[in-house]
Amino acid sequence: MTLDSHRANAFHVALQAAGMPHVPDEFSVVPQHQIIPASILGEIAEFIRAFDRVTSRAAWQSAALRESPVIAQLRRPEVCFFSAWDFHLSPEGGCQLIEFNDNGSGFLFAAIINALYHDAAELGRERHIAAPKRLPAFEQHIADLMEQEAKAFFGENLANLRFVLDDVESLQQGKFRRELQLLVELLRKRGWQAEVGCPAELCWDGQRAQYRKEAVGFIINRSTDFFWQGECFSALRSAYRAGSVYVAPNPFTYATRSDKRLLEWLSLPDWDKDLGINPAERRILSKHVPETHLIRSENIDTLAQRKEDFAFKPLHGFAGRGLLASTAVGRARLRRLLVHGEDYVAQRWVAKPRLQIDGTPVWTDLRVWAYRGEIFQLSGRASRRPDRLDLARPGGWLPTYAAI
């Protein structure tokens, strides 16, 4: 069902009143929804639990850290409360993990979209659709997760400043800069002192990170400089090494969970013995992670011959940046990537379902947020292209619900 123009306009107004950017001019949201079958969500929940078990084992982490920067070698206990798994739901059935994001954008926007579309489309009449959390309940849930993390890290309630951190460019013009402010507002509603800023605004006093002379104890990290290599991260690196600040996600969680090179280990059984992956876990992983290869000199010829089967992604890319179409890939191109130190993976192509929006086809995916093995949020995106993410109209973020 697609909203008629009157309801769509009212939906857009409600989204903006809830704090989102101007819809649809600044942030596209599709006035249609998708429903995820309970059987698929059951498989995804089982997969996420297996993913968490495997990636938290010492054998896995030691292997993942072998080639990681020094900053990632510090083993940390934080668990990010907005980790997101991105899936393609094959038209033939089943679900395939495309990538894992330890700092998945859009969890607050998705809550707003799902709740307000549910009202606009009167989906409460549909008994087969699980109603999403109302916004106050969702905000309470997120605050509870953060409090749980803070107590686990510090052993008591945290009195210091909570700081939402992102890169300068993202704070100035990123698609989700308004979401960061909504997160700060959520924290303040809970009675916590909270600010948003960039890494360079932090200072190190020899014991703690500070923001405008206030001690910072809890950092929600949205930076895409995953290993904090820039000079602007100097204060954060010092506080992190000293163990005086909670930061999630962080270089350790990125290296052991999010780095795309890990998709090779998840998809193929070649390293199971060394990584401690048991047969039952292998069945789950192989069922839901498409064949993935880190591009090496020894597999260039094979991958070039099979290039139509794969999408080629940069290891540390995000939001589709650096993605190479198979038509742009050959032996010479792959060799140049290696020579220039540009690390890529080749991931087997997985088709996505197709919707019609006002007569135009769009291709949909599913993003699942979970914390410590428990799914708490769903969202979807509809792309104008089947081979990469293009969220311009008529595509955009897609209201997404679980079937009962």
C-alpha positions in Angstrom: 0.0 0.0 0.0 1.3 3.5 -0.9 0.0 6.6 1.0 -2.1 8.9 -1.0 -0.8 12.5 -1.5 -2.8 13.9 1.4 -1.6 11.3 3.9 1.9 11.4 2.5 2.1 15.2 3.1 0.8 14.8 6.6 3.4 12.0 7.2 6.2 14.3 6.0 5.0 17.1 8.3 4.9 14.7 11.3 8.4 13.5 10.5 9.8 17.0 10.5 7.9 17.8 13.7 9.6 14.8 15.3 13.0 16.3 14.5 13.9 14.8 11.1 15.3 16.8 8.2 12.9 18.2 5.6 11.2 15.2 3.9 11.5 14.5 1.1 13.8 17.3 -0.2 16.6 16.7 2.3 15.9 13.2 3.4 13.9 10.8 1.3 11.4 8.5 2.9 9.3 6.1 0.8 5.5 6.4 1.5 5.2 2.6 1.4 6.2 -0.2 3.7 7.7 -3.7 3.8 6.9 -6.6 6.1 9.5 -9.0 7.2 8.3 -12.6 7.7 8.7 -14.0 11.2 10.6 -17.0 9.8 13.2 -14.6 8.3 13.6 -12.7 11.5 14.0 -15.9 13.4 16.9 -16.9 11.1 18.4 -13.4 11.5 18.2 -13.6 15.3 19.9 -17.0 15.3 22.6 -15.6 13.0 23.3 -12.6 15.1 23.7 -14.7 18.2 26.2 -16.9 16.3 28.0 -13.8 15.0 28.3 -12.5 18.6 29.7 -15.8 19.9 32.2 -16.3 17.2 33.6 -12.7 17.1 33.9 -12.5 20.9 36.2 -15.6 21.1 39.9 -15.1 21.9 41.0 -17.2 18.8 38.9 -15.0 16.5 40.0 -11.7 18.1 43.7 -12.7 18.1 43.6 -13.5 14.3 41.6 -10.4 13.5 44.2 -8.2 15.4 47.3 -9.6 13.7 47.4 -6.9 11.0 45.5 -4.2 12.8 47.0 -0.8 14.0 48.4 -0.6 17.5 45.4 1.4 18.7 43.2 -1.6 17.9 45.3 -4.0 20.0 43.8 -2.8 23.3 41.1 -5.3 24.1 38.0 -3.4 25.3 34.7 -4.5 26.9 32.3 -2.0 25.3 29.4 -3.3 23.3 27.9 -0.7 20.9 24.1 -0.2 21.5 23.5 0.8 17.8 25.2 -2.1 16.0 23.5 -2.8 12.7 23.5 -5.8 10.4 22.6 -5.1 6.7 20.8 -8.0 4.8 19.6 -8.6 1.3 16.4 -10.7 1.3 16.8 -12.8 -1.8 13.7 -13.0 -4.0 14.1 -16.8 -4.0 13.9 -16.7 -0.1 16.4 -16.4 2.7 18.6 -13.6 3.9 22.2 -12.8 3.3 24.4 -10.5 5.4 26.0 -7.8 3.2 28.0 -6.1 5.9 28.0 -5.4 9.6 28.2 -1.8 10.9 29.2 -1.2 14.5 28.1 2.4 14.1 25.0 2.0 12.1 23.4 5.3 11.1 19.6 5.9 11.3 18.4 4.0 14.4 16.6 7.1 15.8 15.3 8.1 12.3 14.1 4.6 11.7 12.2 4.6 15.0 10.5 7.9 14.0 9.7 6.7 10.5 8.3 3.3 11.6 6.1 4.8 14.4 4.7 7.7 12.4 4.1 5.7 9.2 2.3 3.1 11.3 -0.1 5.9 12.3 -0.4 7.5 8.8 -1.2 4.2 7.1 -3.4 3.0 9.9 -1.5 -0.2 10.2 -2.9 -0.8 13.6 -5.8 -2.4 11.9 -3.5 -5.1 10.4 -3.3 -7.8 13.0 -0.5 -9.6 11.2 1.9 -6.6 11.7 3.7 -6.1 15.0 3.3 -2.5 16.1 6.6 -0.6 16.5 7.5 1.0 19.9 6.1 4.4 20.4 8.8 7.1 20.4 8.9 7.7 24.1 9.2 4.0 24.8 12.0 3.6 22.2 13.9 6.5 23.6 13.6 5.0 27.1 14.9 1.7 25.8 18.0 3.4 24.2 18.7 5.3 27.4 18.5 2.1 29.4 21.0 0.4 27.1 23.4 3.3 27.5 23.0 3.2 31.3 23.6 -0.5 31.3 26.8 0.0 29.3 28.1 2.8 31.6 27.5 0.7 34.7 29.2 -2.3 33.2 32.2 -0.2 32.3 32.5 2.0 35.4 30.8 -0.1 38.0 28.5 2.8 39.0 26.4 5.6 37.6 28.4 7.9 35.4 28.5 11.6 36.5 30.7 12.9 33.7 29.7 14.4 30.4 28.3 12.2 27.6 29.8 13.2 24.3 28.4 12.3 20.8 31.4 12.5 18.5 31.5 12.7 14.7 33.8 14.1 12.0 33.7 17.8 11.1 32.3 17.2 7.7 29.5 15.0 9.0 28.6 17.5 11.6 28.3 20.3 9.1 26.6 18.5 6.2 26.1 14.8 6.9 22.7 13.2 6.3 22.5 12.2 9.9 23.7 15.3 11.7 20.2 16.0 12.9 20.0 12.5 14.4 23.1 13.3 16.5 21.3 16.3 18.0 18.2 14.1 18.7 20.5 11.7 20.5 21.9 14.6 22.6 18.3 15.6 23.4 17.5 12.1 24.4 20.4 12.0 26.8 19.4 15.4 28.3 15.8 14.2 28.9 17.3 11.4 31.0 19.0 14.1 33.1 22.5 13.6 31.8 24.8 16.3 30.7 25.5 15.8 26.9 27.1 17.6 24.0 27.9 16.8 20.4 31.2 17.7 18.7 34.2 16.7 16.7 37.4 14.9 17.9 39.5 18.1 17.8 37.3 19.7 20.4 38.4 17.2 23.0 41.4 18.0 25.2 43.6 15.7 27.4 44.5 16.9 30.8 46.8 13.9 31.6 44.0 12.0 33.3 40.8 12.5 31.4 39.4 13.7 28.1 37.7 17.1 28.4 35.2 19.1 26.4 35.2 22.8 27.3 36.7 22.0 30.7 34.1 19.4 31.5 35.4 15.8 32.0 34.1 13.4 29.4 33.4 9.8 30.5 31.1 8.3 27.9 31.6 8.7 24.1 29.2 7.7 21.4 31.4 7.4 18.4 30.1 8.1 14.9 33.4 8.8 13.3 34.3 7.0 10.1 38.0 7.4 10.8 37.8 3.9 12.3 41.3 3.7 13.6 41.6 7.3 14.8 44.6 8.0 12.7 44.2 11.7 12.3 46.0 14.2 14.5 42.6 15.5 15.7 42.1 12.2 17.6 45.2 12.8 19.8 43.2 13.5 23.0 40.8 10.7 22.4 43.6 8.2 21.8 45.3 9.3 25.1 42.1 8.9 27.1 41.3 5.6 25.4 44.8 4.2 26.2 44.4 5.3 29.8 41.1 3.5 30.1 39.4 6.6 31.5 36.7 6.9 28.9 34.1 4.6 27.5 34.0 4.7 23.7 31.7 2.6 21.5 32.3 1.7 18.8 36.1 1.8 19.0 39.2 0.5 17.0 39.1 -2.8 18.8 35.4 -3.5 18.0 35.9 -2.3 14.4 38.9 -4.6 13.9 37.2 -7.7 15.4 33.6 -7.2 14.1 33.2 -4.6 11.4 36.3 -4.8 9.1 35.1 -6.2 5.8 38.1 -8.6 5.6 36.3 -10.6 8.3 33.4 -11.4 5.9 35.8 -13.9 4.2 36.2 -15.9 7.5 32.5 -15.7 8.1 31.6 -17.0 4.6 34.2 -19.7 4.1 35.2 -22.7 6.3 38.9 -22.6 5.4 40.0 -21.1 8.8 37.4 -22.6 11.1 39.8 -24.8 13.1 42.1 -21.8 13.9 39.2 -19.5 14.6 37.3 -21.9 16.9 34.2 -22.0 14.7 32.2 -25.3 15.3 30.2 -27.2 12.7 26.8 -25.9 13.9 28.1 -22.3 13.7 29.5 -22.9 10.3 26.2 -24.1 9.0 24.6 -20.8 10.2 27.4 -18.6 8.9 27.6 -20.2 5.5 23.9 -20.1 5.0 23.7 -16.3 5.6 27.1 -14.8 4.5 27.7 -14.7 0.8 31.1 -16.0 -0.5 33.6 -13.3 0.1 37.3 -13.1 -0.8 40.0 -10.6 0.3 41.7 -9.6 -3.0 45.2 -11.1 -3.0 47.8 -11.5 -5.7 47.1 -15.3 -5.8 43.3 -15.0 -6.5 43.3 -12.1 -8.9 43.0 -14.3 -12.0 40.1 -16.3 -10.6 38.2 -13.3 -9.4 38.7 -11.5 -12.7 37.3 -14.5 -14.5 34.3 -14.6 -12.2 33.8 -10.9 -11.9 30.2 -10.9 -12.9 29.5 -12.9 -9.7 30.9 -10.3 -7.4 30.6 -6.8 -6.0 34.0 -5.2 -5.2 34.2 -3.2 -2.0 36.9 -1.2 -0.3 37.8 -2.7 3.1 37.3 0.5 5.0 34.7 2.1 2.8 31.2 3.2 4.0 27.9 4.3 2.5 28.8 2.7 -0.8 32.0 4.8 -1.3 34.6 3.2 -3.5 32.3 0.4 -4.7 33.4 -1.0 -8.1 31.0 -2.3 -10.7 32.0 -5.6 -12.2 32.3 -3.9 -15.6 35.1 -1.7 -14.2 37.1 -4.6 -12.9 39.7 -6.8 -14.7 43.1 -8.3 -13.9 44.9 -5.0 -14.5 42.5 -3.0 -12.3 42.8 -5.5 -9.5 46.6 -5.6 -9.7 46.7 -1.8 -9.6 44.6 -1.8 -6.4 47.1 -4.1 -4.8 50.1 -2.2 -6.0 48.7 1.1 -4.6 47.7 -0.5 -1.2 44.0 -0.2 -1.8 42.5 -3.2 0.0 39.3 -4.6 -1.4 37.0 -7.6 -1.0 35.0 -9.4 -3.6 31.6 -10.4 -2.3 29.2 -12.6 -4.2 26.4 -10.6 -5.7 23.0 -11.1 -3.9 19.8 -10.0 -5.6 17.4 -7.8 -3.7 13.5 -7.7 -3.8 11.9 -5.1 -6.1 9.1 -2.7 -5.3 7.2 -0.4 -7.6 6.9 3.2 -6.4 4.6 5.3 -8.6 5.5 3.0 -11.5 9.2 3.1 -10.9 11.2 0.1 -9.7 13.2 0.3 -6.6 15.3 -2.4 -4.8 15.0 -3.0 -1.1 17.2 -4.1 1.8 16.9 -4.7 5.5 18.9 -3.2 8.4 18.6 -4.9 11.7 19.8 -3.3 15.0 20.6 -5.6 17.9 22.3 -5.3 21.3 23.9 -8.3 23.0 22.0 -10.7 20.7 18.6 -9.1 21.0 17.0 -7.4 18.0 15.4 -4.0 18.9 14.9 -2.2 15.7 14.2 -2.8 12.0 14.5 -0.5 9.0 14.7 -0.7 5.3 16.0 1.3 2.3 14.8 1.4 -1.2 17.4 2.1 -3.9 16.9 3.3 -7.4 19.6 0.9 -8.5 19.9 -2.8 -7.9 23.7 -2.8 -7.7 24.4 0.1 -5.2 22.6 2.4 -2.8 20.9 5.3 -4.4 18.3 6.8 -2.0 17.1 9.7 -4.2 13.4 9.8 -4.9 11.4 7.7 -5.5 13.8 5.6 -3.3 14.6 6.4 0.3 14.3 5.0 3.8 11.5 2.4 3.9 9.1 1.9 6.9 9.7 -1.7 8.0 7.8 -4.0 10.3 7.9 -7.5 11.6 5.1 -10.0 10.8 3.3 -11.6 13.7 
